[in-house]
């Protein structure tokens, strides 16, 4: 090892002819998809990045060195391409492979690997939450080198042995090349599909039961405060759900989530029931406006009109509830 590094300069590209490019093969392996943070518009995953190239300065005859055909160097001891991840967040691979161990074989084939947790910036589209799919990408390039100096020859994406997330699954993956006069960019594109079962149980299950209770509450008598209390309680429950949703999803006025419209319609449904109860009770208690009618007719109006108002409000509330579930599940 000492003889190989005696005249070695890690700042010089490892080619005998400086007009020839170093050909590098890169592999992006997904180990775990940890999740997506919608509020911060980022994707979390554990990955393993491997780069392979030939170093023409690090070759030897194994028979002259005790049949040693493989050596391991520190990342700062030999040359390595400065891999730059354009849309990463945090300090992942901020120093390239300089802090990793690099394997070199006797024929000069160098393999550098780096593993860890990475955060990738992504554009979130939560309009169909929680039945949505998110597209995220990892953009890589070799920093400070042109394609004539360091050429990205082959880029592979491996997702065959990754550990599946309890909430997300990789629906598809692809690699796209972008060639520019002074650089190359490779894009590892992932389509992450959300598993909605958790949200169906925690968000839509309770709201469905509350909506049934709300519609049933229309048949409660209007001469007590239980109907108003029931409607108000259900209304506040929807407000809690909507607050929880706003804390989870990003602030985006371009793509309003359908689940937000869903809870808004349910809130309107419960508000209609509360207003209906207040109006009917107020009408029964104040009959001054009907004093011009005879006692019999006034009694019939006071008995029939609240029923008509109650039925109209029931139809409005039912329409809001039905529309809410139609919006969220017709996707």
Secondary structure as GFF3:
##gff-version 3
##sequence-region A 1 331
A	DSSP	alpha_helix	2	5	.	.	.	ID=ss1
A	DSSP	beta_strand	22	37	.	.	.	ID=ss2
A	DSSP	beta_strand	42	54	.	.	.	ID=ss3
A	DSSP	three_ten_helix	62	65	.	.	.	ID=ss4
A	DSSP	beta_strand	70	74	.	.	.	ID=ss5
A	DSSP	beta_strand	83	85	.	.	.	ID=ss6
A	DSSP	beta_strand	88	89	.	.	.	ID=ss7
A	DSSP	beta_strand	101	105	.	.	.	ID=ss8
A	DSSP	beta_strand	109	121	.	.	.	ID=ss9
A	DSSP	beta_strand	133	142	.	.	.	ID=ss10
A	DSSP	beta_strand	150	158	.	.	.	ID=ss11
A	DSSP	beta_strand	168	180	.	.	.	ID=ss12
A	DSSP	beta_strand	183	194	.	.	.	ID=ss13
A	DSSP	alpha_helix	197	199	.	.	.	ID=ss14
A	DSSP	pi_helix	200	204	.	.	.	ID=ss15
A	DSSP	alpha_helix	205	217	.	.	.	ID=ss16
A	DSSP	alpha_helix	226	248	.	.	.	ID=ss17
A	DSSP	alpha_helix	258	285	.	.	.	ID=ss18
A	DSSP	three_ten_helix	288	290	.	.	.	ID=ss19
A	DSSP	alpha_helix	295	329	.	.	.	ID=ss20
###
